[in-house]
Amino acid sequence: MGVLKRFEQRLEGLVNGTFAKVFKSEVQPVEIAGALQRECDNNATIWNRDRTVVPNDFIVELSTPDHERLSPYSGQLGDELSGMVRDYAKQQRYTFMGPIKVHLEKADDLDTGLYRVRSRTLASSTSQDHPGPAAAATRAAVPRGGHVGPPPMPTSPPPGSASPVPRTGPPGAGPQPYAQTRRWIEINGTRHQISRPTLVLGRSTDADVRIDDPGVSRRHCEIRVGTPPTIQDLGSTNGIVVDGQHTTRANLRDGSRIVVGSTTIVYRQAEG
């Protein structure tokens, strides 16, 4: 069972079912949970072969109506979201510099149903209740179902990319820095890092990248990192189109255009 599904099930039994009533309207907790997962993936920093550090201090900004609706449960919801981030990090083998904290805050510039996630990495000795705007990684307002606007690139290449290839230097110059391939996809202007060997796309909350499109199956297709990278249909109803060709499997190159349902996905890669 996926991390997001377990998170949903835990919420169902909280406060004698009160959460189920509160979350029937606009922003849903699973959407916030998915945004926190993406925040970890998009800001993962490789320290060494065995350690990839992700943010541990998060602020979820909500519109005034959504904040008023959720604020009575902010403490318990924050604990559940922190637990979800911890479970996801364990699954992805991410590590933290300090305790995980998730705060809900009101943002007057957001309309009902929109939210924004900010995060930063805080060491245990310097952890604060609220990250300042200068240090936080700010995200654009998010409608239900996904981020708007491309998030910043990680400061280091994501885990799960191609094996490092040493750069060559002049004779006698000694070892040179490693080059590594960065991979990501772009959906309606939103960038999603490919930070592990496989990336599942679909309409399900268990998919690595959730696509809110009725023409997309719950687990529609999977991108696999390799030489070359490939995309594989997972038995979807409507299939996939890669660079204008209907197919069940295809090799990918920088700039490949993938169509699932009515959604276009652009595959990108670059040496860095």
C-alpha positions in Angstrom: 0.0 0.0 0.0 1.3 3.5 -0.9 2.3 6.1 1.6 -0.5 8.5 0.5 -3.2 5.7 0.8 -2.1 4.8 4.3 -2.2 8.6 5.2 -5.8 8.8 3.9 -6.8 5.8 6.0 -5.3 7.2 9.1 -7.2 10.4 8.7 -10.5 8.6 8.3 -10.5 7.5 11.9 -9.4 10.8 13.5 -11.7 12.9 15.7 -14.6 10.4 15.4 -14.9 11.1 11.7 -14.8 14.9 11.9 -12.0 15.1 9.4 -14.1 13.4 6.8 -16.7 16.2 7.1 -14.2 19.0 7.2 -12.3 17.9 4.1 -15.3 17.5 1.9 -15.0 21.0 0.4 -11.9 22.6 -1.1 -8.2 21.7 -0.3 -7.9 18.0 0.6 -5.3 16.6 3.0 -4.0 14.1 0.4 -3.3 17.0 -2.0 -1.2 18.7 0.7 0.5 15.4 1.4 1.3 14.9 -2.3 2.7 18.4 -2.5 5.0 17.7 0.5 6.3 14.6 -1.3 7.1 16.6 -4.4 8.8 19.3 -2.2 11.1 16.6 -0.9 11.8 15.2 -4.4 12.4 18.6 -5.9 14.8 19.7 -3.1 16.7 16.5 -2.5 20.4 17.1 -2.2 23.0 14.3 -2.5 25.6 14.6 0.2 27.4 11.3 -0.6 26.6 7.9 -2.0 24.6 6.8 1.0 23.0 10.1 2.0 20.4 12.3 0.3 19.1 15.1 2.4 15.6 16.6 2.0 13.8 19.6 3.7 12.4 18.9 7.2 10.6 22.2 7.9 7.5 23.0 5.9 4.9 25.7 5.8 1.6 25.1 3.9 -0.1 28.5 3.1 -3.9 28.4 2.7 -6.5 30.9 1.7 -8.4 32.6 4.5 -11.6 30.3 4.1 -9.5 27.1 4.0 -7.3 28.2 6.9 -10.3 29.0 9.0 -11.8 25.6 8.2 -8.6 23.7 9.0 -7.0 25.7 11.8 -8.9 23.9 14.6 -7.2 20.7 13.5 -3.8 22.2 12.5 -1.9 20.5 15.4 -3.2 17.0 14.6 -3.1 17.5 10.9 0.5 18.8 11.1 1.5 15.6 13.1 -0.1 13.4 10.5 1.6 15.2 7.6 4.9 15.0 9.4 4.4 11.3 9.8 3.6 11.0 6.1 6.8 12.8 5.2 8.8 10.5 7.5 7.2 7.4 5.9 7.9 8.7 2.4 11.5 9.6 3.2 12.0 6.1 4.6 10.6 4.6 1.4 12.9 6.8 -0.8 15.9 6.5 1.6 16.0 10.2 2.2 17.4 11.6 5.4 16.8 14.8 7.5 19.0 17.3 9.3 16.5 17.8 12.1 13.0 17.1 13.3 10.1 17.2 10.8 7.6 20.1 11.2 4.6 21.0 9.1 2.8 24.3 9.8 -0.4 25.7 8.4 -0.5 29.5 7.7 -3.0 31.9 6.3 -2.1 33.7 3.0 -4.4 36.6 2.1 -3.3 36.5 -1.6 -4.7 33.0 -2.2 -8.2 32.2 -3.4 -10.2 29.3 -1.9 -8.9 26.0 -3.1 -5.3 27.2 -3.7 -2.3 26.5 -1.5 1.4 27.1 -1.5 4.2 25.1 0.1 7.5 26.5 1.4 10.3 24.5 2.9 13.9 24.5 4.1 16.4 22.2 5.7 17.1 23.0 9.4 19.7 21.3 11.6 18.5 20.2 15.0 20.4 22.9 16.8 18.9 25.7 14.7 15.4 24.5 14.1 12.8 27.2 14.4 9.0 27.2 14.4 8.7 29.2 11.2 11.2 29.5 8.4 11.9 33.1 7.2 11.0 34.1 3.7 14.6 34.6 2.6 15.6 31.0 3.5 12.4 29.3 2.4 11.9 27.7 -1.0 8.7 29.4 -2.2 6.2 27.6 -4.5 3.5 29.2 -6.6 -0.2 29.0 -5.7 -1.5 25.5 -6.3 -4.9 24.6 -7.6 -6.3 21.2 -6.5 -4.4 18.5 -8.3 -1.0 20.0 -8.9 1.6 22.8 -8.7 1.6 25.9 -10.9 4.9 27.1 -12.1 8.2 25.2 -12.3 10.0 24.6 -8.9 13.7 25.4 -8.7 16.2 22.7 -9.6 17.9 20.8 -6.8 21.3 22.1 -5.9 22.7 18.6 -6.6 21.7 16.0 -9.2 18.8 13.8 -8.0 19.3 10.2 -6.8 18.4 7.5 -9.3 19.9 9.2 -12.3 22.4 7.7 -14.6 25.7 6.6 -13.1 28.3 9.4 -12.8 30.8 9.7 -15.7 34.2 11.2 -14.9 35.2 14.3 -16.8 38.6 14.3 -18.3 41.1 17.0 -17.7 44.6 17.9 -18.9 47.4 15.5 -18.2 48.6 15.7 -14.6 45.5 17.7 -13.5 44.3 14.9 -11.2 40.7 13.7 -10.7 38.0 15.8 -12.2 34.5 16.4 -11.0 31.8 13.9 -12.0 29.3 14.7 -14.7 25.8 13.3 -14.1 22.6 13.3 -16.1 19.7 15.2 -14.7 16.3 14.0 -15.8 12.8 15.6 -15.4 9.4 15.9 -17.1 7.4 19.0 -17.7 3.5 18.9 -17.5 1.7 22.2 -18.3 4.8 24.2 -17.3 5.3 22.2 -14.0 8.6 20.4 -13.6 8.8 17.0 -11.9 12.3 15.6 -11.1 13.0 11.9 -12.0 14.8 11.1 -8.8 14.7 7.3 -8.9 15.0 4.4 -11.4 11.3 4.4 -12.2 8.6 7.0 -12.3 4.9 6.0 -12.5 2.4 8.5 -14.0 -1.3 8.2 -13.5 -4.5 9.4 -11.9 -4.1 7.5 -8.7 -2.8 9.1 -5.5 -0.3 6.2 -5.4 1.3 7.3 -8.7 4.7 9.1 -8.4 3.3 11.9 -10.5 -0.5 12.4 -10.3 -2.2 13.6 -13.5 -5.8 14.9 -13.0 -7.2 13.9 -16.4 -10.2 11.7 -16.9 -8.5 10.2 -19.9 -5.6 9.0 -17.8 -5.7 5.6 -16.1 -4.9 5.2 -12.4 -1.5 3.7 -13.2 -1.1 4.8 -16.8 2.6 4.5 -17.7 6.1 4.3 -16.3 9.3 6.1 -17.2 12.4 3.9 -16.6 15.9 5.4 -16.3 18.4 3.5 -18.4 20.6 3.7 -21.5 18.5 4.8 -23.2 15.6 5.9 -21.0 12.3 4.4 -21.9 8.5 4.8 -21.3 6.3 1.8 -20.8 2.5 1.6 -21.0 1.1 -0.1 -17.9 -2.1 -1.5 -19.5 -3.9 1.8 -19.7 -7.3 2.3 -21.3 -6.2 5.0 -23.8 -2.6 4.1 -24.4 0.3 6.5 -24.9 1.6 8.5 -27.9 5.3 9.3 -28.1 6.5 11.8 -30.6 3.3 11.3 -32.6 3.3 7.5 -32.6 0.9 5.3 -30.7 3.0 2.7 -28.8 3.2 0.6 -25.7 7.0 1.2 -25.3 9.4 3.7 -26.7 12.9 5.1 -26.1 13.0 8.7 -24.9 15.3 11.5 -25.8 15.6 15.1 -24.6 12.5 16.9 -25.9 10.4 13.7 -26.4 6.6 14.6 -26.3 4.4 12.1 -24.6 0.6 12.3 -24.7 -1.6 10.5 -22.2 -5.3 11.3 -22.3 -5.5 15.0 -23.2 -2.2 15.8 -21.3 1.1 16.4 -23.0 4.3 15.6 -21.1 7.8 16.7 -22.3 10.7 14.5 -21.3 13.9 16.5 -20.6 17.5 15.5 -19.7 20.8 17.4 -19.4 24.3 16.8 -18.3 25.4 18.6 -15.2 
